[in-house]
Amino acid sequence: MANWDRQVDVIVIGLGIAGACAALEAKRAGADVLVLERASAGGGASALSQGIFYLGGSTPVQEACGYTDTAENLYRFLRASTSHPDDAVIRTFAEGARDHFDWLEAQGVPFTRTGFSGKAVYLQNADCLLTTGNEKIWPFKDEAKPVPRGHQARSDEVNGGLSAMRALLAQCEAEGIAAEFDTAVSELITDASGTVVGVVAKAADAPKQRIAARRGVIVATGSFTNNPALVRRWLTRLSATSEPLGIPSNDGAGLALAEAVGGALAAMDGVIATASLYPPEDLIKGIVVNARGERFVAEDSYHGRLAGFIMEQPDQKAWLIVDSEIFAYPGESTGHTLVDGFETIGDIGPALGLPEGALDRTIAQYNHDTAQGEDSAFHKQPPWLKPLDKAPYAVFDISFDRSTYRYISLGGIDTDAHARVLDADGRPIPGLYAAGACAAHIPRSGKEYASGLSLGPGSFFGRVAGREAAARTEDLTMSEGKTANATA
Ligand SMILES: Cc1cc2nc3c(=O)[nH]c(=O)nc-3n(C[C@H](O)[C@H](O)[C@H](O)COP(=O)(O)OP(=O)(O)OC[C@H]3O[C@@H](n4cnc5c(N)ncnc54)[C@H](O)[C@@H]3O)c2cc1C
């Protein structure tokens, strides 16, 4: 025991949303909790975010806005729209999402009972509920009843992520949860059996410490979005104009910690990138074509899904074509540029270097379909269907390698429905848990994503990790402990 500098029950690494939720639940389950945070304050990328939580099952906000949802409906949507291989993870989240909303609200996370029914990426007022995913998109709309599930924490004074994190951090403080800042965890310590029994941490201007965790260690260190080497290795479809979102310490440190003790990584090529066409909504009524002059996605898809498809097109090229009736400039931050205006559709293809006649055929088919009120190719929904026949026309370059697509990594530590870290054979590593953006997300690509599927499941499984770790009663520190070296 002399080997340890000190001992606690549960160590939480990182104080973003997953870490805060883990710490609260572990403490309430009776554990002596220590949070170690590398930055000078808690918050993480969570505090920078828009604060949209993907939740459902008839939350009070859904009900107040007139929507009926069920856990089963939420499960069916996530099962249909994501490729997460572990059904239990999706089931557990879907069944607990309604209560999780109540829990977040009880911690002081502010949600109003109002919603927005248009298409928006996020809200800049006090409204809460909006559609943030592909619920209304074919084929998912046929698998589950479409309802809005993006619950944005109040964001009229500060961004929603900050209002959520202020509440959660205040709750941690009120409950006396010990947190040490400017303290990075650099190694996990295992015993001879491979059980994780503690960490090596280093505070600024202090020697390294070996801190025992009698019940478990929870990794909640955030994404690897800001680790250029990992991004180059795994997110190979990103382009030179792609920009990372997040904070500098979203550098994948937790992934290295878990890997060094045998933790497996999953969905590492998963990325959500975005440079949304909307707002303004009218642009959704245009069409998006590739270098073959063909459409390849329903233009009313969630912006991350659209970007996911654009990323895969030949040379990552794509153009948005609109007519004078719906002309508007895309949001400046997207970097989508106006190529030119054109008097006839026939002028566009040659100017873009598209195969002869291809775009004319695409638009002829599209205009024929819209006249019937049915998009035969991609099932774009009726509110966004109109013929492109009001000259002049305009073209925006929305290519993946031209516009500014901002991204967040989705891959990370492989975990199960108990937030346990799994090894390459799918077996839990005793004493080790992970939650939030350091763990692989439920959606495994931008095509599968809906805004809120990071904060929603991240906070939910943070709580699961806190409870599960606190519930481990055996004293894991009896053996001396061997150090697994991990470098971020
Ligand atoms: C601008 C922006 C908007 C977003 N909007 C949304 C949204 O509306 N909805 C949504 O679902 N998602 C959104 N996201 C994504 C989401 O915010 C993150 O994926 C989520 O907050 C991650 O939470 P986390 O707790 O896992 O990590 P973080 O909040 O990043 O916290 C991780 C913490 O761990 C600390 N840490 C890292 N390494 C160590 C170490 N070795 N030792 C100790 N501490 C360490 C970090 O300093 C950090 O404080 C957004 C992201 C950004 C950047």
The ligand as an SDF file (V2000), in Angstrom:
LIG
                    3D

 53 58  0  0  0  0  0  0  0  0999 V2000
  -18.7370   24.3150  -30.9670 C   0  0  0  0  0  0  0  0  0  0  0  0
  -19.2720   22.9630  -30.5930 C   0  0  0  0  0  0  0  0  0  0  0  0
  -20.6470   22.7460  -30.5810 C   0  0  0  0  0  0  0  0  0  0  0  0
  -21.1510   21.4920  -30.2210 C   0  0  0  0  0  0  0  0  0  0  0  0
  -22.4970   21.3360  -30.1000 N   0  0  0  0  0  0  0  0  0  0  0  0
  -22.9840   20.1440  -29.6730 C   0  0  0  0  0  0  0  0  0  0  0  0
  -24.3630   19.9890  -29.3910 C   0  0  0  0  0  0  0  0  0  0  0  0
  -25.1320   20.9280  -29.4180 O   0  0  0  0  0  0  0  0  0  0  0  0
  -24.7990   18.7410  -29.0390 N   0  0  0  0  0  0  0  0  0  0  0  0
  -23.9630   17.6610  -28.9230 C   0  0  0  0  0  0  0  0  0  0  0  0
  -24.4230   16.5700  -28.6150 O   0  0  0  0  0  0  0  0  0  0  0  0
  -22.6370   17.8090  -29.1410 N   0  0  0  0  0  0  0  0  0  0  0  0
  -22.1400   19.0140  -29.4710 C   0  0  0  0  0  0  0  0  0  0  0  0
  -20.8020   19.1620  -29.6350 N   0  0  0  0  0  0  0  0  0  0  0  0
  -19.9440   18.0210  -29.2880 C   0  0  0  0  0  0  0  0  0  0  0  0
  -19.9110   17.8870  -27.7770 C   0  0  0  0  0  0  0  0  0  0  0  0
  -19.8290   19.1620  -27.2000 O   0  0  0  0  0  0  0  0  0  0  0  0
  -18.7500   17.0540  -27.2750 C   0  0  0  0  0  0  0  0  0  0  0  0
  -18.6210   15.8830  -28.0030 O   0  0  0  0  0  0  0  0  0  0  0  0
  -19.0020   16.7290  -25.7990 C   0  0  0  0  0  0  0  0  0  0  0  0
  -19.1360   17.9410  -25.0890 O   0  0  0  0  0  0  0  0  0  0  0  0
  -17.8970   15.9040  -25.2040 C   0  0  0  0  0  0  0  0  0  0  0  0
  -18.0800   15.8540  -23.8170 O   0  0  0  0  0  0  0  0  0  0  0  0
  -16.9850   15.1200  -22.9380 P   0  0  0  0  0  0  0  0  0  0  0  0
  -17.3810   15.2930  -21.5200 O   0  0  0  0  0  0  0  0  0  0  0  0
  -16.8040   13.7570  -23.4290 O   0  0  0  0  0  0  0  0  0  0  0  0
  -15.6400   15.8950  -23.2720 O   0  0  0  0  0  0  0  0  0  0  0  0
  -15.2020   17.3980  -22.9290 P   0  0  0  0  0  0  0  0  0  0  0  0
  -16.3650   18.2610  -22.6190 O   0  0  0  0  0  0  0  0  0  0  0  0
  -14.2790   17.8430  -23.9930 O   0  0  0  0  0  0  0  0  0  0  0  0
  -14.4010   17.2170  -21.5580 O   0  0  0  0  0  0  0  0  0  0  0  0
  -13.2210   16.4500  -21.5110 C   0  0  0  0  0  0  0  0  0  0  0  0
  -12.3420   17.0180  -20.4230 C   0  0  0  0  0  0  0  0  0  0  0  0
  -11.2620   16.1210  -20.1870 O   0  0  0  0  0  0  0  0  0  0  0  0
  -10.0950   16.8820  -19.9480 C   0  0  0  0  0  0  0  0  0  0  0  0
   -8.9210   16.0450  -20.1990 N   0  0  0  0  0  0  0  0  0  0  0  0
   -8.4620   15.6170  -21.4000 C   0  0  0  0  0  0  0  0  0  0  0  0
   -7.3670   14.8450  -21.2310 N   0  0  0  0  0  0  0  0  0  0  0  0
   -7.1430   14.7660  -19.8980 C   0  0  0  0  0  0  0  0  0  0  0  0
   -6.1580   14.1080  -19.1000 C   0  0  0  0  0  0  0  0  0  0  0  0
   -5.2000   13.3420  -19.6420 N   0  0  0  0  0  0  0  0  0  0  0  0
   -6.2080   14.2560  -17.7540 N   0  0  0  0  0  0  0  0  0  0  0  0
   -7.1590   15.0270  -17.1720 C   0  0  0  0  0  0  0  0  0  0  0  0
   -8.1250   15.6730  -17.8830 N   0  0  0  0  0  0  0  0  0  0  0  0
   -8.1140   15.5350  -19.2350 C   0  0  0  0  0  0  0  0  0  0  0  0
  -10.2380   18.0600  -20.8890 C   0  0  0  0  0  0  0  0  0  0  0  0
   -9.4260   19.1410  -20.4820 O   0  0  0  0  0  0  0  0  0  0  0  0
  -11.7240   18.3530  -20.8050 C   0  0  0  0  0  0  0  0  0  0  0  0
  -12.0310   19.3210  -19.8200 O   0  0  0  0  0  0  0  0  0  0  0  0
  -20.2720   20.4140  -29.9380 C   0  0  0  0  0  0  0  0  0  0  0  0
  -18.8920   20.6320  -29.9380 C   0  0  0  0  0  0  0  0  0  0  0  0
  -18.3930   21.9010  -30.2320 C   0  0  0  0  0  0  0  0  0  0  0  0
  -16.9230   22.1140  -30.1520 C   0  0  0  0  0  0  0  0  0  0  0  0
  1  2  1  0
  2  3  1  0
  2 52  2  0
  3  4  2  0
  4  5  1  0
  4 50  1  0
  5  6  2  0
  6  7  1  0
  6 13  1  0
  7  8  2  0
  7  9  1  0
  9 10  1  0
 10 11  2  0
 10 12  1  0
 12 13  2  0
 13 14  1  0
 14 15  1  0
 14 50  1  0
 15 16  1  0
 16 17  1  0
 16 18  1  0
 18 19  1  0
 18 20  1  0
 20 21  1  0
 20 22  1  0
 22 23  1  0
 23 24  1  0
 24 25  2  0
 24 26  1  0
 24 27  1  0
 27 28  1  0
 28 29  2  0
 28 30  1  0
 28 31  1  0
 31 32  1  0
 32 33  1  0
 33 34  1  0
 33 48  1  0
 34 35  1  0
 35 36  1  0
 35 46  1  0
 36 37  1  0
 36 45  1  0
 37 38  2  0
 38 39  1  0
 39 40  1  0
 39 45  2  0
 40 41  1  0
 40 42  2  0
 42 43  1  0
 43 44  2  0
 44 45  1  0
 46 47  1  0
 46 48  1  0
 48 49  1  0
 50 51  2  0
 51 52  1  0
 52 53  1  0
M  END
$$$$
